[in-house]
């Protein structure tokens, strides 16, 4: 098992940041390689909701384990290369929101793959995706757009 933690400050209100983060239709805007979300079993803001995230031909099944608006979302993911849980916590901080994200991978191969994605800030890395999200959220908050 491996644990990877990331943090960033988003200059946007917590409600805006949380809503954007949980808009499944918009995930491909910042998650590199994500091509579609399918098979949603219910509202994504409900514990127990399930959906499939597609990265080309690879699929990752996801289940919402905790959802506490506007503070927390925890999901379980299971795919060929990565398996585990991710938690995102949103806290008011100064002029915006502190986003803390944690990945907990299970198994040897998922831990190795997780380490690769957790290293660096390239576009498809966990850090790169979080920073892309931050830029989108800040731009929309500045321009008055809502997620």
C-alpha positions in Angstrom: 0.0 0.0 0.0 1.2 3.5 -0.9 0.0 6.9 0.1 0.4 10.1 -1.9 -0.6 13.5 -0.7 -1.0 16.8 -2.6 -2.1 20.2 -1.6 -2.8 23.5 -3.4 -4.4 26.8 -2.8 -7.2 27.8 -5.2 -8.1 31.5 -5.3 -11.8 30.8 -5.5 -14.6 30.2 -3.0 -15.0 26.7 -1.5 -18.5 26.2 -3.0 -17.2 27.0 -6.5 -14.1 24.7 -6.1 -16.1 21.8 -4.7 -18.8 22.1 -7.4 -16.3 22.1 -10.2 -14.3 19.2 -8.7 -17.5 17.1 -8.5 -18.8 17.9 -12.0 -18.2 14.5 -13.7 -18.8 15.9 -17.2 -15.9 18.3 -16.7 -13.3 15.9 -15.3 -11.6 15.4 -18.8 -10.7 19.1 -18.7 -8.0 18.4 -16.1 -7.5 14.6 -15.9 -5.1 13.7 -18.6 -6.3 10.9 -20.9 -9.8 10.7 -19.4 -12.1 10.3 -22.4 -15.5 9.8 -20.8 -17.5 9.0 -17.8 -20.2 6.3 -18.2 -22.6 4.0 -16.3 -23.5 6.5 -13.6 -25.8 4.6 -11.2 -27.2 7.7 -9.4 -26.5 11.2 -8.4 -22.7 11.6 -8.1 -23.2 13.4 -4.8 -24.6 10.4 -3.1 -22.7 7.7 -1.2 -22.9 4.5 -3.1 -23.1 6.1 -6.6 -21.0 4.3 -9.1 -19.5 5.3 -12.5 -16.9 4.2 -14.9 -14.0 6.4 -16.0 -12.6 5.6 -19.4 -9.0 6.3 -20.4 -9.1 5.1 -24.0 -9.7 1.4 -23.8 -9.0 1.2 -20.1 -11.8 1.5 -17.6 -11.7 2.3 -13.9 -14.8 1.6 -11.8 -15.4 4.2 -9.2 -17.7 4.3 -6.1 -18.5 7.3 -3.9 -17.7 6.3 -0.3 -18.1 9.7 1.4 -19.7 13.0 0.2 -19.9 15.9 2.5 -20.7 19.1 0.6 -18.7 21.4 0.5 -15.9 19.8 2.5 -15.1 16.2 1.5 -15.4 13.6 -1.2 -13.8 10.1 -1.0 -14.0 7.5 -3.7 -12.8 4.0 -4.4 -11.3 3.3 -7.8 -10.4 0.0 -9.4 -8.7 -0.5 -12.7 -6.0 -2.5 -14.4 -3.1 -0.2 -13.4 -4.4 1.7 -10.3 -6.6 0.5 -7.5 -7.4 2.2 -4.2 -9.0 5.3 -2.8 -8.8 9.0 -3.2 -9.9 11.7 -0.8 -10.2 15.4 -1.5 -10.8 17.9 1.4 -11.8 21.5 0.7 -11.1 24.1 3.4 -11.6 27.9 3.4 -8.2 29.6 3.5 -7.6 33.3 3.1 -8.9 34.4 -0.3 -9.9 31.0 -1.4 -9.8 27.3 -0.8 -7.1 24.8 0.4 -7.5 21.6 -1.5 -5.9 18.5 0.0 -5.9 15.4 -2.1 -4.7 11.9 -1.0 -4.3 8.8 -3.0 -4.1 5.4 -1.3 -3.1 2.7 -3.7 -3.4 -1.1 -3.0 -1.1 -3.7 -4.4 2.4 -3.7 -5.7 1.7 -2.7 -9.3 -0.8 0.0 -8.4 1.8 1.4 -5.8 4.5 1.5 -8.5 2.2 3.2 -11.0 1.0 5.6 -8.3 4.6 6.5 -7.5 5.1 7.3 -11.2 2.0 9.5 -11.3 2.9 11.1 -8.0 6.4 12.2 -9.1 6.9 15.5 -10.8 4.4 18.0 -12.2 4.1 16.9 -15.8 0.6 17.3 -17.4 -0.5 13.7 -16.6 0.9 13.6 -13.0 -1.3 13.9 -10.0 0.3 17.3 -9.3 0.0 18.4 -12.9 -3.7 17.6 -12.9 -4.3 19.3 -9.6 -2.6 22.5 -10.9 -4.6 22.4 -14.2 -7.8 22.1 -12.0 -6.6 25.1 -9.9 -6.1 27.3 -13.0 -9.5 26.4 -14.4 -11.2 27.1 -11.1 -9.4 30.4 -10.6 -10.2 31.6 -14.1 -13.8 30.8 -13.8 -14.1 32.5 -10.3 -12.3 35.6 -11.7 -14.6 35.7 -14.8 -17.7 35.1 -12.8 -18.5 31.7 -14.4 -20.1 28.9 -12.4 -19.2 25.2 -12.8 
